[in-house]
Amino acid sequence: MRTAYSVETVRAAERELMARLPEGALMQRAVAGLAAACADLLGRVYGSRVVLLVGSGDNGGDALYAGARLARRGAGVAAVLLAPERTHEGGLAALRRAGGRAVLPGAAEELILRADLVVDGIVGIGGKGGLRPEAAVLAAVVARSRAAVVAVDLPSGVEADSGEVRGAAVRADLTVTFGTHKPGLLIDPAREYAGSVRLVDIGLELPAAAELEALQDVDVARLLPSPSAESDKYRRGVVGIAAGSARYPGAAVLAVAGALRGGAGAVRYVGPAGDEVLARFPETLVSDGGPRKAGRAQAWVVGPGAGDDAEAVAGVLEQDVPVLVDADGLRLADRDVVRGRTAPTLMTPHAGEAAALLGVRREEVEAGRLAAVRELAAAYRATVLLKGSTTLVAAPGGGAAAVRVNATGTPWLATAGSGDVLSGLAGSLLASGLDGRDAGSVAAYLHGLAGRFAAEGAPTVAHEVAEQLRSAWRGVFPPAHPTR
């Protein structure tokens, strides 16, 4: 599992490690990894032109020491000093000894436009509020250049803990981060500025509890339900789907499609789209009596394409089993009812729906996704899956449990009905016995992979995503491991 830690946690670990190491040893560990990454990106170091954007403090020092290493290998290195009076003295001295030179920002534009590589060491992980005007001008020049851009620890101008970008920021092709990932490297919008991320191990001892987690194949494989020899369709779990309307029958079909491929033993459907569901999936158990009379289910999904059917939403929320609420169900669900449920609730809004629930503008949610998902989880005492380019899953109450982040998807998943497939899939995993956080994060992971397989770099549609869920499921297991 990939983990990310807050600035405060990282700095505490750094202080503890520095107390046990010779002075400067920790920085040199970081610099060695940074310089190696820069050399790999350049391919040919000798004769290359490198520009360092150097702010005050250790972040600028890392850039200067890495520049010195590149200069000793024959690169022409120039450091642009944004705070000359507070430049890291040891790093600047090392660069000059290696043949590099220092210039002021006024002389930087031509150097940047001719550079092969720009190293962003303006602001460290403690930076907030976007870049200051002089640095913002340089970031704009970098954006116009053809140089490859490497960010030191985090792109300057993005916020490490929240992933927010409050003003001008550097866009990197590669971010070399030290010790651990920072939340902003995994969450949009900051993630878009980071490019590829390369983690350099510098020996930090970090607590077991991280601020952010990202599942990997091995984690998903461990969590996926596996039937035993004694399993039957009821032991594997039955998921109920209350979805669709006369206007949106396709939402019901797509939610059922996701549920049938999510590991549960059976899918019950209630709603006005029974004929359409049976025509596409004859194995579905269809009832016309509403959620209260549909028969036993280990979990329910309610809301996709439901229109104004508040009765169906209320009927599902009465059930003493895990419930997933999506789409129209989010609008129709009574907050106090959700807060008062004793069984788990998983809510799956996109940014616009989350904004409506929080009473804020959509842009506020998109700019501060981590804060929004935690606030919603606290307000509803529910697990919340906030859909988007990076999907976030927060535990009920928005408390100490790490938020899960998923980035397996593709922009082609932004298509009508894709979220309905995700809801059915996650509901099926709930019925199979996964808790809300695991069901949401595993479903997001598989859904993202299925989207990639369905798209293959071209437009796709929701039913094709559902059809690729089996391939995604198989894909998380190593080749030598039989699919369960």
QUIFENVEN-V725204 format. One record per backbone hydrogen bond with DSSP energy under -0.5 kcal/mol. CO is the residue of the C=O (numbers start at 1). NH is the residue of the N-H. If there is no record, write none. Layout:
co=CO nh=NH
co=CO nh=NH
//
This chain:
co=2 nh=214
co=3 nh=181
co=4 nh=211
co=4 nh=212
co=6 nh=10
co=7 nh=11
co=8 nh=12
co=9 nh=13
co=10 nh=14
co=11 nh=15
co=12 nh=16
co=13 nh=17
co=14 nh=18
co=15 nh=19
co=17 nh=20
co=17 nh=21
co=18 nh=21
co=22 nh=25
co=24 nh=28
co=25 nh=29
co=26 nh=30
co=27 nh=31
co=28 nh=32
co=29 nh=33
co=30 nh=34
co=31 nh=35
co=32 nh=36
co=33 nh=37
co=34 nh=38
co=35 nh=39
co=36 nh=40
co=37 nh=41
co=38 nh=42
co=39 nh=43
co=42 nh=44
co=43 nh=45
co=45 nh=48
co=48 nh=50
co=48 nh=76
co=49 nh=116
co=49 nh=117
co=50 nh=78
co=51 nh=119
co=52 nh=54
co=52 nh=80
co=53 nh=55
co=53 nh=121
co=54 nh=82
co=54 nh=83
co=56 nh=60
co=57 nh=61
co=58 nh=62
co=59 nh=63
co=60 nh=64
co=61 nh=65
co=62 nh=66
co=63 nh=67
co=64 nh=68
co=65 nh=69
co=66 nh=70
co=67 nh=71
co=68 nh=72
co=69 nh=73
co=70 nh=73
co=70 nh=75
co=71 nh=74
co=74 nh=47
co=75 nh=77
co=76 nh=50
co=77 nh=101
co=78 nh=52
co=78 nh=80
co=79 nh=81
co=79 nh=103
co=80 nh=54
co=80 nh=82
co=81 nh=105
co=83 nh=86
co=84 nh=87
co=86 nh=57
co=88 nh=92
co=89 nh=93
co=90 nh=94
co=91 nh=95
co=92 nh=96
co=93 nh=97
co=94 nh=98
co=95 nh=100
co=96 nh=99
co=101 nh=79
co=103 nh=81
co=104 nh=107
co=105 nh=108
co=107 nh=111
co=108 nh=112
co=109 nh=113
co=110 nh=114
co=111 nh=115
co=112 nh=115
co=116 nh=148
co=117 nh=51
co=118 nh=120
co=118 nh=150
co=119 nh=53
co=119 nh=121
co=120 nh=152
co=121 nh=55
co=124 nh=127
co=125 nh=160
co=132 nh=136
co=133 nh=137
co=134 nh=138
co=135 nh=139
co=136 nh=140
co=137 nh=141
co=138 nh=142
co=139 nh=143
co=140 nh=144
co=141 nh=144
co=141 nh=145
co=142 nh=145
co=148 nh=118
co=149 nh=173
co=149 nh=174
co=150 nh=120
co=151 nh=153
co=151 nh=176
co=152 nh=154
co=155 nh=158
co=156 nh=170
co=157 nh=166
co=158 nh=160
co=159 nh=163
co=160 nh=184
co=162 nh=370
co=163 nh=190
co=164 nh=159
co=168 nh=131
co=170 nh=172
co=173 nh=196
co=174 nh=151
co=175 nh=177
co=175 nh=198
co=176 nh=153
co=177 nh=200
co=178 nh=180
co=181 nh=5
co=182 nh=185
co=183 nh=186
co=183 nh=187
co=187 nh=191
co=189 nh=192
co=189 nh=193
co=190 nh=193
co=190 nh=194
co=191 nh=194
co=191 nh=195
co=193 nh=172
co=196 nh=175
co=197 nh=199
co=198 nh=177
co=199 nh=201
co=200 nh=179
co=200 nh=202
co=204 nh=206
co=208 nh=210
co=211 nh=403
co=212 nh=4
co=213 nh=405
co=214 nh=2
co=216 nh=219
co=216 nh=220
co=217 nh=221
co=218 nh=222
co=219 nh=223
co=220 nh=224
co=228 nh=231
co=232 nh=236
co=234 nh=237
co=237 nh=265
co=237 nh=266
co=238 nh=298
co=238 nh=299
co=239 nh=268
co=240 nh=242
co=240 nh=301
co=241 nh=243
co=241 nh=270
co=242 nh=303
co=248 nh=251
co=248 nh=252
co=249 nh=252
co=249 nh=253
co=250 nh=254
co=251 nh=255
co=252 nh=256
co=253 nh=257
co=254 nh=258
co=255 nh=259
co=256 nh=260
co=257 nh=261
co=258 nh=261
co=259 nh=262
co=259 nh=264
co=266 nh=239
co=267 nh=285
co=268 nh=241
co=269 nh=287
co=270 nh=243
co=271 nh=274
co=273 nh=277
co=274 nh=278
co=275 nh=279
co=276 nh=280
co=277 nh=281
co=281 nh=284
co=284 nh=286
co=285 nh=269
co=287 nh=271
co=290 nh=293
co=291 nh=294
co=298 nh=322
co=299 nh=240
co=300 nh=324
co=301 nh=242
co=302 nh=326
co=303 nh=306
co=303 nh=328
co=304 nh=244
co=306 nh=309
co=308 nh=310
co=309 nh=313
co=310 nh=314
co=311 nh=315
co=312 nh=316
co=313 nh=317
co=314 nh=318
co=316 nh=319
co=319 nh=321
co=322 nh=300
co=323 nh=346
co=324 nh=302
co=325 nh=348
co=326 nh=329
co=327 nh=330
co=327 nh=331
co=328 nh=332
co=329 nh=333
co=334 nh=338
co=335 nh=339
co=336 nh=340
co=337 nh=341
co=338 nh=341
co=344 nh=323
co=345 nh=383
co=346 nh=325
co=347 nh=385
co=349 nh=387
co=350 nh=354
co=351 nh=355
co=352 nh=356
co=353 nh=357
co=354 nh=358
co=355 nh=359
co=355 nh=360
co=361 nh=364
co=361 nh=365
co=362 nh=366
co=363 nh=367
co=364 nh=368
co=368 nh=372
co=369 nh=373
co=370 nh=374
co=371 nh=375
co=372 nh=376
co=373 nh=377
co=374 nh=378
co=375 nh=379
co=376 nh=380
co=377 nh=381
co=377 nh=382
co=377 nh=397
co=383 nh=347
co=384 nh=386
co=384 nh=394
co=385 nh=387
co=386 nh=392
co=391 nh=406
co=392 nh=386
co=393 nh=404
co=394 nh=384
co=395 nh=398
co=396 nh=399
co=403 nh=213
co=404 nh=393
co=406 nh=391
co=410 nh=413
co=411 nh=414
co=413 nh=415
co=415 nh=418
co=416 nh=462
co=417 nh=421
co=418 nh=422
co=419 nh=423
co=420 nh=424
co=421 nh=425
co=422 nh=426
co=423 nh=427
co=424 nh=428
co=425 nh=429
co=426 nh=430
co=427 nh=431
co=428 nh=432
co=429 nh=434
co=430 nh=433
co=435 nh=439
co=436 nh=440
co=437 nh=441
co=438 nh=442
co=439 nh=443
co=440 nh=444
co=441 nh=445
co=442 nh=446
co=443 nh=447
co=444 nh=448
co=445 nh=449
co=446 nh=450
co=447 nh=451
co=448 nh=452
co=449 nh=453
co=450 nh=454
co=451 nh=455
co=452 nh=456
co=455 nh=458
co=461 nh=464
co=461 nh=465
co=462 nh=466
co=463 nh=467
co=464 nh=468
co=465 nh=468
co=466 nh=469
co=468 nh=472
co=469 nh=473
co=470 nh=474
co=471 nh=475
co=472 nh=476
co=473 nh=476
co=474 nh=477
co=478 nh=481
co=480 nh=482
//
